[in-house]
Amino acid sequence: MRNLFREDLQCQRLDPLWPTQIVEFDFAGLEYISSAGLGVLLRRHKRLVASGGRLRLINVNSHIYDIFRFSGFDQVFDVQRAGS
């Protein structure tokens, strides 16, 4: 299982390199996301929006997409389902 916290830290290190940025999290192979993982995404999203960037989630499987849909996060993030 991939570690979104580690990936978030890596993205934070990249922030100064791009004044306007689109950061993609590739969810291929991710089967579960915890509430802590959702918090990481929300923090990343807020920081990116504040700097004129945005967050894109790609290859999101149907189970995780349902979590985003039921929680309303599909309205917050740019979510691209796997296979689309």
N, C-alpha and C positions, 0 to 999 in steps of 0.2 A: 504494500500500500504506500502510495506516495505521501510525502509530508508537505502539506501546504504551508506550514509555518516556515520551514527551511526555504521553500520557494519564495515566500513573502520577503524573507530577509535578503535573498538574492536580488529581488526586484528593488528593494530599498537601496541597495548599493548602486543600482543602475540609475536611479532617479536623476542625479545631476547631469548625466550624459545626454538626456533628451529633454529639451524644453517643453515640447508637446509630444505626448506619448500614448500609444495604445499598447496596453499590456495584455497579453493573452495567457490564460491558464488553460492548458490542454488537459482535459479530464479523461482522456483515453485511459482505460484500465482502472479508473477510480470507481469503486463500488459503493463507497460510503462516505458521507461527510458529516462531521459532528457539529454541534452548535458552536464549538470553539473554531472550527474551520469556517463556518459561516461568518463568525466575527472577524476572522482574518480577511475574508473577502470584503466585508463592509468597510473595514478600516482602509484597505487598499483602495477601494472605490472612492471613498471620501477624499483621500489624499490626491488621487489622480484627477478627480473632478476639480478640486481646488487649484490644481496647476494646469488646467485646460486639457487634461488627458481623459482617457476612459479605459474601462476594464472590459475585456471580452472573454467569455467562457466558451470553449469549443469542445466538441466531441463529448457532450454531456449525455450520459445514458438516460433511459426513460425513467428509472427509479429516482435518480438525483434530480432530473428535470421536474418530476412530480413534487419533490420537496420544495424546489424553487417556486413552482406554480402555487402550491398550497400556502406557502408562507408569503407570497406576493413578491418574492425576490426576482421573479421573472420580469417584473415591471421596473426593477432597479438596475439589473445587469443586462448586458447584451449576451444572451444565451443562445448558442447554436447547438442543436441536438446532434448526436452522433448519426452519421449517414445522411445528413442534409446538406 
